[in-house]
Amino acid sequence: MSHTHTLNPEQLQRLMETLRQAKLKITQPRMALLSILLQEHGPFTIEELAVRLGDRSCDPATIYRNMSAFRDINLVRHCDFGDGVARYELAGDDHEHHHHIICRRCHRLEQIDYCFVKELEKFVRDKGYAQVSHSLEFYGICTVCQKAEGITAEA
């Protein structure tokens, strides 16, 4: 589900500065989580993050608490794909904003980099609302599952 990037030290420094401004300590587990999120992007479940951390002495409860704290200061975005599993990904700058398409059969996830909802979001801000955000995910059946099940794409 994730895609890999090289770790950008400047981005990591900006994230650490956000932690400092929010009065959150810079701990090894937080640094490790931020590094994973920067390099692999996600979205990840708590369990997937635990696997990626390996033996870095960070249990799932600690990961969950950190993801919750990161969400509170808008460092991560909570992704809800309707399956009851919480996933998290780094909340990027506006130019990195994206959505997802999820296969209903195999749960393959693809990123959609285009967002047409930004104009609606601006409309809501212009009405006086603050801290406006949106979430939009698409669901369908991927081409691999279509072939396997003999389904044809709808026009």
N, C-alpha and C positions, 0 to 999 in steps of 0.2 A: 504493500500500500504506500510506502514512503518513497521519496526520491532523494538521492544523496547530493549534497553540495560540499564543497570544501569549507572548512571552518574559517570564518572571517573574524580575525581578532578584533577589528574595529566594531563589528556588530556585537560581539560578546561584551566588549567594554561598554557599549551603549546600554545593553541589557543590564549589566551590573550597576551602571549609574541609575537606571530606573529602580532597581532594588534599593539602592542607597537612599534615593529621594523618597521612597515609600517607607523608609526606616526598617527595611528588612536586612538581616545580616547576610553577608556573602559567605555561604557555607559550601563545603565540598559537594554535598548532594545537590544543592541548587546549581552550582557551576556545572556539574556533570549533566544534569537535566537540561540546562540551557544549551550546553554543547551538543547534546543529542538532537534537540529541537532545531538548532541552527543547521546542523549538518544533514539531517535526514528529513526534516520538515514534518512528516506525519500525515494525517492525524494518527495518534497512538492511544491505545487503551492503557490503563495503569499497568496491567500485566505485561504488555509489549514494552513499556518503558523499563519495567523491572528486568526483563530479559536483556535489553540493550545495556543496562547499567552493569549487568553481571554481578560480580562479587564485590561491588563498591560499597557494601554495607548500607544499603538504602532499602528498607522494606517497603511493601506496597502502601502501608499506612502513611509513611513519611512522604512517599511520592504523591499520594492523594492530597495530603495537607499542602504540599508545595504547589501542586497544580491549582488547588483552590486559591492559595495566596497569589499565584501568578495571574489567575483569572480576575481576581479582585482588583489588580492594578493594571489590567488590560495587556499583560504580556502574552497570555495564551487565550485562545478561543476554544470554547467548549463546542464540540460537534455532536449533534444528535441525529443519527441516521434512522431513527424509528425502531431500533432493535433492542432498546433498553440498555445499551452499552455506552458509557461515557467515553468519548475520545477527545484528545487535546492536540492542538497544533499551535505553533507560534503565531501570534497575531501580528502580521507584517504591516509594513507601511501601506498607505492607501494604494500605491502602485502594485503591491503584491496581493491585493484583495482578490479572492477567487471563490468559486463554488465547486461542488462535486457532482459527479454522476455515479450512482452505485447500482451494480447489477443485482437484481432481485434474486437471482439463483445462486451465483458463486460469490457474491458480495465483493467482487472486484471494484476498485475505486479508481476513478480518473478525475483529475483536476480540470476544471473549466476556468480559464483565465479571464474570460470576458464577463463583465457584469453590467447588465442594462438597468439594474435597480438603483444605481447611484443617483439618477435623476429624481426618482421617487424619494430617496433618502434626503436629498437636498430640499425637496418640497416640504418634507416633514420638519426639517430644521428651520426653514423659512417660516413655518407656522409657530415657531418659538420653542420647540422641543430641544432638549439638551441630551448629550450622550446617546445619540441615535445610532443604532446599528441594525443590521438585518442578517438573516440566515436563509439561504435558499439552496436546496439540494434537489437533484433530479434522480429519479429511479427508472430503471428500464431493464432490458435483458441484453447482455453483451453479445457480440457476434459469435464468440466461441460457444456460449450456451445456446444461442439460436440454432447453430449448426448441429449441436449435439441433440437438440430436442426437435429438430425439423421445423422450426419457427421461421417465418419470413418477416423481415422488417416492415413496419407500417409506414406508409408514405405520409 
